[in-house]
Amino acid sequence: MNRLQELQAWYLSQCNGIWEHAYGVAIGTLDNPGWSLEIDLAGTRLEDIAFEERSYGISESSEPCENNWFTCKVERNKFLAYGGPSMLDEIIGIFLAWAKTHA
């Protein structure tokens, strides 16, 4: 199973007739260019689980990475991730790895 299929399975496992009406998963694009991933954690097992912010290629001390950058964090009960145009699979993988450790 690839990461997109795993994310779909995680989403489906949250759907209970109520959760999906107020919460969900959103994948979008950025204008720099890149991807955004927002996943609602309210009402899931991950709701109150700490997540250590991760980033690559965007700090002041990092080497310029052009399109190979990402940042992932949890704020306001949402997993928020942004990354370069080739990093969508990577940021989905970061979410899934965290979710699996707390399944």
N, C-alpha and C positions, 0 to 999 in steps of 0.2 A: 504494500500500500504506500503510495507517495504522500507527501506532506499535505497537499491540497485535499486528498481523500481523507486523511486523518483529521484535518480541520473540519471537513464536512461531517465526519462521524462525531466529533466532539460537539459541534453545534446541534446535531440531531439528538444527541444524548441529553442536551439541556432542555429541549422542547418537551413541554408537558401540558400543553394546552393553555398555559398562562404566560410562562417566561417569554416565549417568542413574540408575544403581543406588545411587550414593553422593552425588550432587550434584544441583542443580536450581535452580529459580526458585520463589520463594514470594511471593505477593501476599496481604496481610492487611489488616485494618482496625485502627484505633486508637480508643481510647475518648474522645478529646478533640474532635471526631471527626477522622478522617483515614485515611491509607493507609500501609502499610509495603510495601517491596519489598526482598527479599533475593535476591541472585544469587550462587551459588557460582562462584568464579573458578578454583579448583584444576583443573588439567588442561585449561585453556583458554589461548588466546593472551594473555589479559589477566592471567594469574596473577601475573606479576612486573612489571606495568606500573604506574607511579606514576599516581595520580589526585589531583588537587588538590580538596580538599574544597570543596563549594559549599553555600551556604545563602541563603535569602531570607526576610525577615520574621520572624526569630526571634532576632536578636542584641539585646544590651542597647541598642544605639544605633539600632535600626531603628524605623520607625513601626509602630504596631500594624496588622497585616494581617488580623486575624480568621481567616478560613479560607484565605487565600492565603499559605501559608508552605511551605517545604521545607528539608530538609537532605540532602545526599548525601555519602557518604564510602566509603572502602575500609578495612576492618579485618579482620584474621585471614582473609585470602584471600576476603573477601566484599564485594560491592558492597552497601551498606546505604543505603536512602533512606526518608525519612519525609516526609509532606506533608499539607496540609489536604485536605478532602474533594473539592475540585475540582482537585487537583494531580497525580493519578495519571498522566495523560497527559504532563505536564511532566517528572516524574521518570523515567518510562520513556524519554522523549526524551533526557534528559541521559545516561543509560546508553548508549543506542544511538549517540549522537554520539561518545562516548568510544570505544565498541567499533569504530565505523567507522574512526576515525583509526588504529586499530591492527590492522586486518584483514589 
